[in-house]
Amino acid sequence: MPDPILPGRPGLYLSMLQYGLLHYREFAAEHVEFYRQLKRRIGDVRGLRVLDIGCGKSYWLSLLLASDGAIVSGVDTEEVMPGRSLGKYRRIWNANGIERALRTATWDVLFARPYLRALEREFGQPLRHDLVEVMRYDGVNLPFPDHSFDLVVSHEVFEHVSDMSALLSSLTRVMKPQAHTYIYVHSWTAISGGHHIAWKHADSKPSRVVAPWDHLRAGRHQHVPSWLNRLRADDYRRLFNERFDIEDWIDGSEEGRALLTPEIQAELRNYSPHELLTKGFTIIARPRPRTGQGTTTA
């Protein structure tokens, strides 16, 4: 199981709860492996000024970078605070609503400590919470001076961005001219692109309840806990090309090939097999100088 026991949002949340309790160590291992892949591409991060877009309530990528010597700022549309307190959940409730506050409280009580212990074990060195700066932003306007960052990172966040063009414009402002992005996007067109927990392991544990690519087809189980912008890979290429020079585009792993029957392919004929089978992609890009902007670092 991560298949829902009950219909609708209650069933989704119960399956997410059970999955998290059983597999939080897998989350930690996946996150550390993503960080190792980042370092293989970027190199030594010590001393780099890094911006983590959508750092999340666990701000795990910010933590790994800071613990490895980077100077990290994490931003999220949710109030991000370490620890547990009524004041914290009240602030999240006021800023993001009661559902988000309850989800964060559940994470803090049931998952945060064991997950962080597992993350530290996988990482192999202490996690430096004291070195991470986290703050809330509005999803577009980044509260930093021009030319602040050497590197911008993000993991499975950009598919939730509502105004991509505006955010990318803001990024070009705060990035140094020779800075790079390392942004991983979970593709909307993948079998798991609807973010339903039932398709967390598409190949090894295919869902018996939620149809393959349901979010692109009948949409009977679109009870996802967060909004998705439904952009496709070509949309990201176009939007990034307006303001960035894309230096590398790395397709992620393939999933769902055995489930892509001729009947489903015919039904989803507006999507290529590559789109339907590629789980996500990483965009490594450098900002193109803005009009009237020089090329000297700040």
ABEGO torsion letter per residue (X at the ends): XABBABBEAAAAAAAAAAAAAAAAAAAAAAAAAAAAAAAAAAEBABGBBBBBBGAEAAGAAAAAAAAAGBBBBBBBABBBBBEBBAAAAAAAAAAAEAAAAAAAAAAAAAAAAAAAAAAAAAAGBBBBAAABBBBBBAGABBBBBBGABABBBBBGAAAABABAAAAAAAAAAABBAABBBBBBBBBAABAAAAGBAAAABAAABBBAABBBGAAABAGAABBBABBBAGBBAAAAAAAAAAABBBABBBBBBBBGAAABBAAAAAAAAABBAAAAABABBBBBBBBBBBBGBBABBX
